[in-house]
Amino acid sequence: MPVLYTACKDCTERSPATTDRAASDLWALEHAGRTGHRRYRECVSVDLYARPANETGGITP
Ligand SMILES: [Zn+2]
């Protein structure tokens, strides 16, 4: 499951990391209301697993 956070582009604050996009959006709205900052970047992290072609079995996260 992707993990994301929202970073303010007008200061250094960022939301806590979460898998809940609505929570990240809410953080930005609350930050905008509190500071007047309106520019944000949503940063998404997705875990990947590289497996050689000859390897069998399940995927280890
Ligand atoms: Zn800000």
PDB file of the backbone (N, CA, C, O) and the ligand in Angstrom, with CONECT records:
HET     ZN  A 101       1
ATOM      1  N   MET A   1       0.851  -1.186   0.000  1.00  0.00           N
ATOM      2  CA  MET A   1       0.000   0.000   0.000  1.00  0.00           C
ATOM      3  C   MET A   1       0.891   1.242   0.000  1.00  0.00           C
ATOM      4  O   MET A   1       1.815   1.337   0.808  1.00  0.00           O
ATOM      5  N   PRO A   2       0.628   2.186  -0.889  1.00  0.00           N
ATOM      6  CA  PRO A   2       1.466   3.393  -0.947  1.00  0.00           C
ATOM      7  C   PRO A   2       1.405   4.195   0.349  1.00  0.00           C
ATOM      8  O   PRO A   2       0.352   4.323   0.974  1.00  0.00           O
ATOM      9  N   VAL A   3       2.545   4.723   0.727  1.00  0.00           N
ATOM     10  CA  VAL A   3       2.634   5.636   1.869  1.00  0.00           C
ATOM     11  C   VAL A   3       2.870   7.028   1.311  1.00  0.00           C
ATOM     12  O   VAL A   3       3.676   7.203   0.397  1.00  0.00           O
ATOM     13  N   LEU A   4       2.185   8.003   1.844  1.00  0.00           N
ATOM     14  CA  LEU A   4       2.343   9.346   1.315  1.00  0.00           C
ATOM     15  C   LEU A   4       2.370  10.383   2.420  1.00  0.00           C
ATOM     16  O   LEU A   4       1.964  10.137   3.556  1.00  0.00           O
ATOM     17  N   TYR A   5       2.860  11.539   2.045  1.00  0.00           N
ATOM     18  CA  TYR A   5       2.747  12.701   2.915  1.00  0.00           C
ATOM     19  C   TYR A   5       2.611  13.919   2.019  1.00  0.00           C
ATOM     20  O   TYR A   5       2.938  13.874   0.834  1.00  0.00           O
ATOM     21  N   THR A   6       2.129  14.996   2.594  1.00  0.00           N
ATOM     22  CA  THR A   6       2.002  16.246   1.861  1.00  0.00           C
ATOM     23  C   THR A   6       2.988  17.241   2.459  1.00  0.00           C
ATOM     24  O   THR A   6       3.031  17.438   3.674  1.00  0.00           O
ATOM     25  N   ALA A   7       3.773  17.862   1.595  1.00  0.00           N
ATOM     26  CA  ALA A   7       4.756  18.850   2.036  1.00  0.00           C
ATOM     27  C   ALA A   7       4.326  20.227   1.568  1.00  0.00           C
ATOM     28  O   ALA A   7       3.914  20.404   0.421  1.00  0.00           O
ATOM     29  N   CYS A   8       4.424  21.202   2.463  1.00  0.00           N
ATOM     30  CA  CYS A   8       4.135  22.590   2.097  1.00  0.00           C
ATOM     31  C   CYS A   8       5.321  23.125   1.305  1.00  0.00           C
ATOM     32  O   CYS A   8       6.471  22.921   1.694  1.00  0.00           O
ATOM     33  N   LYS A   9       5.044  23.814   0.188  1.00  0.00           N
ATOM     34  CA  LYS A   9       6.114  24.391  -0.625  1.00  0.00           C
ATOM     35  C   LYS A   9       6.446  25.820  -0.202  1.00  0.00           C
ATOM     36  O   LYS A   9       7.372  26.434  -0.733  1.00  0.00           O
ATOM     37  N   ASP A  10       5.681  26.342   0.758  1.00  0.00           N
ATOM     38  CA  ASP A  10       5.929  27.709   1.228  1.00  0.00           C
ATOM     39  C   ASP A  10       6.680  27.741   2.555  1.00  0.00           C
ATOM     40  O   ASP A  10       7.124  28.803   2.993  1.00  0.00           O
ATOM     41  N   CYS A  11       6.824  26.572   3.201  1.00  0.00           N
ATOM     42  CA  CYS A  11       7.628  26.466   4.424  1.00  0.00           C
ATOM     43  C   CYS A  11       8.128  25.026   4.491  1.00  0.00           C
ATOM     44  O   CYS A  11       8.015  24.286   3.514  1.00  0.00           O
ATOM     45  N   THR A  12       8.669  24.630   5.617  1.00  0.00           N
ATOM     46  CA  THR A  12       9.280  23.299   5.711  1.00  0.00           C
ATOM     47  C   THR A  12       8.371  22.261   6.363  1.00  0.00           C
ATOM     48  O   THR A  12       8.792  21.124   6.577  1.00  0.00           O
ATOM     49  N   GLU A  13       7.141  22.632   6.679  1.00  0.00           N
ATOM     50  CA  GLU A  13       6.260  21.679   7.361  1.00  0.00           C
ATOM     51  C   GLU A  13       5.752  20.617   6.403  1.00  0.00           C
ATOM     52  O   GLU A  13       5.614  20.847   5.202  1.00  0.00           O
ATOM     53  N   ARG A  14       5.479  19.449   6.968  1.00  0.00           N
ATOM     54  CA  ARG A  14       4.904  18.357   6.189  1.00  0.00           C
ATOM     55  C   ARG A  14       3.994  17.539   7.076  1.00  0.00           C
ATOM     56  O   ARG A  14       4.127  17.527   8.300  1.00  0.00           O
ATOM     57  N   SER A  15       3.066  16.855   6.430  1.00  0.00           N
ATOM     58  CA  SER A  15       2.123  16.033   7.181  1.00  0.00           C
ATOM     59  C   SER A  15       2.822  14.778   7.683  1.00  0.00           C
ATOM     60  O   SER A  15       3.881  14.419   7.168  1.00  0.00           O
ATOM     61  N   PRO A  16       2.255  14.105   8.673  1.00  0.00           N
ATOM     62  CA  PRO A  16       2.772  12.788   9.043  1.00  0.00           C
ATOM     63  C   PRO A  16       2.605  11.822   7.862  1.00  0.00           C
ATOM     64  O   PRO A  16       1.687  11.974   7.056  1.00  0.00           O
ATOM     65  N   ALA A  17       3.488  10.840   7.769  1.00  0.00           N
ATOM     66  CA  ALA A  17       3.353   9.807   6.733  1.00  0.00           C
ATOM     67  C   ALA A  17       2.118   8.971   7.042  1.00  0.00           C
ATOM     68  O   ALA A  17       1.847   8.646   8.198  1.00  0.00           O
ATOM     69  N   THR A  18       1.373   8.628   5.992  1.00  0.00           N
ATOM     70  CA  THR A  18       0.130   7.894   6.182  1.00  0.00           C
ATOM     71  C   THR A  18      -0.197   7.094   4.925  1.00  0.00           C
ATOM     72  O   THR A  18       0.355   7.359   3.857  1.00  0.00           O
ATOM     73  N   THR A  19      -1.082   6.130   5.050  1.00  0.00           N
ATOM     74  CA  THR A  19      -1.621   5.439   3.875  1.00  0.00           C
ATOM     75  C   THR A  19      -2.999   5.994   3.526  1.00  0.00           C
ATOM     76  O   THR A  19      -3.635   5.533   2.578  1.00  0.00           O
ATOM     77  N   ASP A  20      -3.456   6.977   4.285  1.00  0.00           N
ATOM     78  CA  ASP A  20      -4.786   7.554   4.102  1.00  0.00           C
ATOM     79  C   ASP A  20      -4.673   8.903   3.396  1.00  0.00           C
ATOM     80  O   ASP A  20      -4.309   9.911   4.001  1.00  0.00           O
ATOM     81  N   ARG A  21      -4.997   8.897   2.098  1.00  0.00           N
ATOM     82  CA  ARG A  21      -4.844  10.128   1.321  1.00  0.00           C
ATOM     83  C   ARG A  21      -5.733  11.247   1.858  1.00  0.00           C
ATOM     84  O   ARG A  21      -5.342  12.413   1.828  1.00  0.00           O
ATOM     85  N   ALA A  22      -6.916  10.907   2.346  1.00  0.00           N
ATOM     86  CA  ALA A  22      -7.819  11.928   2.883  1.00  0.00           C
ATOM     87  C   ALA A  22      -7.179  12.629   4.080  1.00  0.00           C
ATOM     88  O   ALA A  22      -7.335  13.838   4.250  1.00  0.00           O
ATOM     89  N   ALA A  23      -6.463  11.875   4.905  1.00  0.00           N
ATOM     90  CA  ALA A  23      -5.794  12.479   6.067  1.00  0.00           C
ATOM     91  C   ALA A  23      -4.704  13.438   5.614  1.00  0.00           C
ATOM     92  O   ALA A  23      -4.510  14.493   6.218  1.00  0.00           O
ATOM     93  N   SER A  24      -3.998  13.077   4.558  1.00  0.00           N
ATOM     94  CA  SER A  24      -2.940  13.938   4.034  1.00  0.00           C
ATOM     95  C   SER A  24      -3.538  15.217   3.436  1.00  0.00           C
ATOM     96  O   SER A  24      -3.001  16.308   3.628  1.00  0.00           O
ATOM     97  N   ASP A  25      -4.641  15.075   2.720  1.00  0.00           N
ATOM     98  CA  ASP A  25      -5.331  16.246   2.154  1.00  0.00           C
ATOM     99  C   ASP A  25      -5.857  17.147   3.264  1.00  0.00           C
ATOM    100  O   ASP A  25      -5.772  18.371   3.171  1.00  0.00           O
ATOM    101  N   LEU A  26      -6.398  16.540   4.309  1.00  0.00           N
ATOM    102  CA  LEU A  26      -6.941  17.317   5.425  1.00  0.00           C
ATOM    103  C   LEU A  26      -5.834  18.116   6.105  1.00  0.00           C
ATOM    104  O   LEU A  26      -6.040  19.260   6.509  1.00  0.00           O
ATOM    105  N   TRP A  27      -4.671  17.509   6.227  1.00  0.00           N
ATOM    106  CA  TRP A  27      -3.543  18.232   6.822  1.00  0.00           C
ATOM    107  C   TRP A  27      -3.256  19.500   6.013  1.00  0.00           C
ATOM    108  O   TRP A  27      -3.043  20.570   6.583  1.00  0.00           O
ATOM    109  N   ALA A  28      -3.251  19.373   4.673  1.00  0.00           N
ATOM    110  CA  ALA A  28      -2.964  20.532   3.823  1.00  0.00           C
ATOM    111  C   ALA A  28      -4.033  21.610   3.993  1.00  0.00           C
ATOM    112  O   ALA A  28      -3.714  22.798   4.052  1.00  0.00           O
ATOM    113  N   LEU A  29      -5.280  21.207   4.071  1.00  0.00           N
ATOM    114  CA  LEU A  29      -6.358  22.189   4.241  1.00  0.00           C
ATOM    115  C   LEU A  29      -6.229  22.910   5.578  1.00  0.00           C
ATOM    116  O   LEU A  29      -6.406  24.125   5.659  1.00  0.00           O
ATOM    117  N   GLU A  30      -5.918  22.147   6.626  1.00  0.00           N
ATOM    118  CA  GLU A  30      -5.759  22.764   7.941  1.00  0.00           C
ATOM    119  C   GLU A  30      -4.538  23.684   7.972  1.00  0.00           C
ATOM    120  O   GLU A  30      -4.573  24.757   8.575  1.00  0.00           O
ATOM    121  N   HIS A  31      -3.465  23.254   7.319  1.00  0.00           N
ATOM    122  CA  HIS A  31      -2.253  24.069   7.248  1.00  0.00           C
ATOM    123  C   HIS A  31      -2.538  25.358   6.492  1.00  0.00           C
ATOM    124  O   HIS A  31      -2.096  26.432   6.901  1.00  0.00           O
ATOM    125  N   ALA A  32      -3.273  25.256   5.393  1.00  0.00           N
ATOM    126  CA  ALA A  32      -3.631  26.443   4.603  1.00  0.00           C
ATOM    127  C   ALA A  32      -4.479  27.407   5.428  1.00  0.00           C
ATOM    128  O   ALA A  32      -4.286  28.622   5.368  1.00  0.00           O
ATOM    129  N   GLY A  33      -5.411  26.865   6.192  1.00  0.00           N
ATOM    130  CA  GLY A  33      -6.254  27.710   7.016  1.00  0.00           C
ATOM    131  C   GLY A  33      -5.480  28.415   8.115  1.00  0.00           C
ATOM    132  O   GLY A  33      -5.780  29.551   8.481  1.00  0.00           O
ATOM    133  N   ARG A  34      -4.479  27.718   8.634  1.00  0.00           N
ATOM    134  CA  ARG A  34      -3.691  28.264   9.748  1.00  0.00           C
ATOM    135  C   ARG A  34      -2.631  29.248   9.280  1.00  0.00           C
ATOM    136  O   ARG A  34      -2.343  30.224   9.973  1.00  0.00           O
ATOM    137  N   THR A  35      -2.040  28.999   8.099  1.00  0.00           N
ATOM    138  CA  THR A  35      -0.879  29.783   7.668  1.00  0.00           C
ATOM    139  C   THR A  35      -1.121  30.646   6.435  1.00  0.00           C
ATOM    140  O   THR A  35      -0.396  31.614   6.206  1.00  0.00           O
ATOM    141  N   GLY A  36      -2.135  30.306   5.638  1.00  0.00           N
ATOM    142  CA  GLY A  36      -2.339  31.003   4.366  1.00  0.00           C
ATOM    143  C   GLY A  36      -1.485  30.427   3.252  1.00  0.00           C
ATOM    144  O   GLY A  36      -1.536  30.911   2.121  1.00  0.00           O
ATOM    145  N   HIS A  37      -0.692  29.388   3.559  1.00  0.00           N
ATOM    146  CA  HIS A  37       0.135  28.749   2.531  1.00  0.00           C
ATOM    147  C   HIS A  37      -0.751  27.906   1.618  1.00  0.00           C
ATOM    148  O   HIS A  37      -1.624  27.182   2.096  1.00  0.00           O
ATOM    149  N   ARG A  38      -0.532  27.995   0.322  1.00  0.00           N
ATOM    150  CA  ARG A  38      -1.433  27.325  -0.621  1.00  0.00           C
ATOM    151  C   ARG A  38      -0.746  26.385  -1.593  1.00  0.00           C
ATOM    152  O   ARG A  38      -1.418  25.747  -2.404  1.00  0.00           O
ATOM    153  N   ARG A  39       0.573  26.283  -1.534  1.00  0.00           N
ATOM    154  CA  ARG A  39       1.284  25.436  -2.498  1.00  0.00           C
ATOM    155  C   ARG A  39       1.801  24.193  -1.791  1.00  0.00           C
ATOM    156  O   ARG A  39       2.493  24.293  -0.777  1.00  0.00           O
ATOM    157  N   TYR A  40       1.466  23.016  -2.327  1.00  0.00           N
ATOM    158  CA  TYR A  40       1.817  21.745  -1.675  1.00  0.00           C
ATOM    159  C   TYR A  40       2.364  20.756  -2.679  1.00  0.00           C
ATOM    160  O   TYR A  40       2.136  20.869  -3.883  1.00  0.00           O
ATOM    161  N   ARG A  41       3.079  19.799  -2.164  1.00  0.00           N
ATOM    162  CA  ARG A  41       3.554  18.669  -2.980  1.00  0.00           C
ATOM    163  C   ARG A  41       3.152  17.394  -2.265  1.00  0.00           C
ATOM    164  O   ARG A  41       3.451  17.204  -1.085  1.00  0.00           O
ATOM    165  N   GLU A  42       2.463  16.512  -3.004  1.00  0.00           N
ATOM    166  CA  GLU A  42       2.129  15.203  -2.457  1.00  0.00           C
ATOM    167  C   GLU A  42       3.239  14.244  -2.839  1.00  0.00           C
ATOM    168  O   GLU A  42       3.533  14.068  -4.021  1.00  0.00           O
ATOM    169  N   CYS A  43       3.857  13.625  -1.845  1.00  0.00           N
ATOM    170  CA  CYS A  43       4.975  12.708  -2.068  1.00  0.00           C
ATOM    171  C   CYS A  43       4.523  11.294  -1.737  1.00  0.00           C
ATOM    172  O   CYS A  43       4.128  11.009  -0.607  1.00  0.00           O
ATOM    173  N   VAL A  44       4.584  10.404  -2.738  1.00  0.00           N
ATOM    174  CA  VAL A  44       4.088   9.041  -2.582  1.00  0.00           C
ATOM    175  C   VAL A  44       5.258   8.066  -2.666  1.00  0.00           C
ATOM    176  O   VAL A  44       6.117   8.184  -3.540  1.00  0.00           O
ATOM    177  N   SER A  45       5.280   7.111  -1.753  1.00  0.00           N
ATOM    178  CA  SER A  45       6.315   6.092  -1.715  1.00  0.00           C
ATOM    179  C   SER A  45       5.665   4.723  -1.882  1.00  0.00           C
ATOM    180  O   SER A  45       4.725   4.381  -1.164  1.00  0.00           O
ATOM    181  N   VAL A  46       6.172   3.948  -2.832  1.00  0.00           N
ATOM    182  CA  VAL A  46       5.646   2.609  -3.073  1.00  0.00           C
ATOM    183  C   VAL A  46       6.801   1.629  -2.963  1.00  0.00           C
ATOM    184  O   VAL A  46       7.819   1.789  -3.636  1.00  0.00           O
ATOM    185  N   ASP A  47       6.652   0.616  -2.118  1.00  0.00           N
ATOM    186  CA  ASP A  47       7.697  -0.390  -1.959  1.00  0.00           C
ATOM    187  C   ASP A  47       7.721  -1.323  -3.169  1.00  0.00           C
ATOM    188  O   ASP A  47       6.674  -1.714  -3.687  1.00  0.00           O
ATOM    189  N   LEU A  48       8.913  -1.669  -3.603  1.00  0.00           N
ATOM    190  CA  LEU A  48       9.092  -2.601  -4.719  1.00  0.00           C
ATOM    191  C   LEU A  48       9.982  -3.750  -4.260  1.00  0.00           C
ATOM    192  O   LEU A  48      10.757  -3.613  -3.313  1.00  0.00           O
ATOM    193  N   TYR A  49       9.862  -4.870  -4.938  1.00  0.00           N
ATOM    194  CA  TYR A  49      10.689  -6.025  -4.640  1.00  0.00           C
ATOM    195  C   TYR A  49      11.241  -6.562  -5.949  1.00  0.00           C
ATOM    196  O   TYR A  49      10.480  -6.918  -6.850  1.00  0.00           O
ATOM    197  N   ALA A  50      12.563  -6.621  -6.057  1.00  0.00           N
ATOM    198  CA  ALA A  50      13.207  -7.138  -7.260  1.00  0.00           C
ATOM    199  C   ALA A  50      13.495  -8.621  -7.070  1.00  0.00           C
ATOM    200  O   ALA A  50      14.137  -9.009  -6.094  1.00  0.00           O
ATOM    201  N   ARG A  51      13.023  -9.455  -7.999  1.00  0.00           N
ATOM    202  CA  ARG A  51      13.192 -10.894  -7.875  1.00  0.00           C
ATOM    203  C   ARG A  51      13.826 -11.438  -9.148  1.00  0.00           C
ATOM    204  O   ARG A  51      13.321 -11.207 -10.247  1.00  0.00           O
ATOM    205  N   PRO A  52      14.926 -12.158  -9.000  1.00  0.00           N
ATOM    206  CA  PRO A  52      15.540 -12.769 -10.183  1.00  0.00           C
ATOM    207  C   PRO A  52      14.547 -13.700 -10.886  1.00  0.00           C
ATOM    208  O   PRO A  52      13.665 -14.268 -10.244  1.00  0.00           O
ATOM    209  N   ALA A  53      14.693 -13.855 -12.208  1.00  0.00           N
ATOM    210  CA  ALA A  53      13.767 -14.657 -13.000  1.00  0.00           C
ATOM    211  C   ALA A  53      13.736 -16.112 -12.544  1.00  0.00           C
ATOM    212  O   ALA A  53      12.705 -16.773 -12.659  1.00  0.00           O
ATOM    213  N   ASN A  54      14.875 -16.624 -12.020  1.00  0.00           N
ATOM    214  CA  ASN A  54      14.917 -18.042 -11.626  1.00  0.00           C
ATOM    215  C   ASN A  54      14.496 -18.272 -10.183  1.00  0.00           C
ATOM    216  O   ASN A  54      14.533 -19.407  -9.708  1.00  0.00           O
ATOM    217  N   GLU A  55      14.104 -17.242  -9.490  1.00  0.00           N
ATOM    218  CA  GLU A  55      13.672 -17.402  -8.102  1.00  0.00           C
ATOM    219  C   GLU A  55      12.185 -17.727  -8.065  1.00  0.00           C
ATOM    220  O   GLU A  55      11.380 -17.087  -8.742  1.00  0.00           O
ATOM    221  N   THR A  56      11.834 -18.723  -7.270  1.00  0.00           N
ATOM    222  CA  THR A  56      10.420 -19.075  -7.140  1.00  0.00           C
ATOM    223  C   THR A  56       9.965 -18.815  -5.712  1.00  0.00           C
ATOM    224  O   THR A  56      10.766 -18.496  -4.833  1.00  0.00           O
ATOM    225  N   GLY A  57       8.695 -18.955  -5.507  1.00  0.00           N
ATOM    226  CA  GLY A  57       8.165 -18.770  -4.163  1.00  0.00           C
ATOM    227  C   GLY A  57       7.478 -17.423  -4.009  1.00  0.00           C
ATOM    228  O   GLY A  57       7.339 -16.657  -4.963  1.00  0.00           O
ATOM    229  N   GLY A  58       7.059 -17.163  -2.801  1.00  0.00           N
ATOM    230  CA  GLY A  58       6.300 -15.962  -2.517  1.00  0.00           C
ATOM    231  C   GLY A  58       7.179 -14.720  -2.506  1.00  0.00           C
ATOM    232  O   GLY A  58       8.408 -14.788  -2.546  1.00  0.00           O
ATOM    233  N   ILE A  59       6.512 -13.614  -2.452  1.00  0.00           N
ATOM    234  CA  ILE A  59       7.183 -12.328  -2.414  1.00  0.00           C
ATOM    235  C   ILE A  59       7.391 -11.928  -0.958  1.00  0.00           C
ATOM    236  O   ILE A  59       6.459 -11.949  -0.154  1.00  0.00           O
ATOM    237  N   THR A  60       8.618 -11.568  -0.635  1.00  0.00           N
ATOM    238  CA  THR A  60       8.936 -11.066   0.694  1.00  0.00           C
ATOM    239  C   THR A  60       8.919  -9.551   0.647  1.00  0.00           C
ATOM    240  O   THR A  60       9.683  -8.950  -0.109  1.00  0.00           O
ATOM    241  N   PRO A  61       8.064  -8.921   1.439  1.00  0.00           N
ATOM    242  CA  PRO A  61       8.018  -7.450   1.383  1.00  0.00           C
ATOM    243  C   PRO A  61       9.305  -6.818   1.866  1.00  0.00           C
ATOM    244  O   PRO A  61       9.424  -5.593   1.880  1.00  0.00           O
TER     245      PRO A  61
HETATM  246 ZN    ZN A 101       3.522  26.100   5.031  1.00  0.00          ZN2+
END
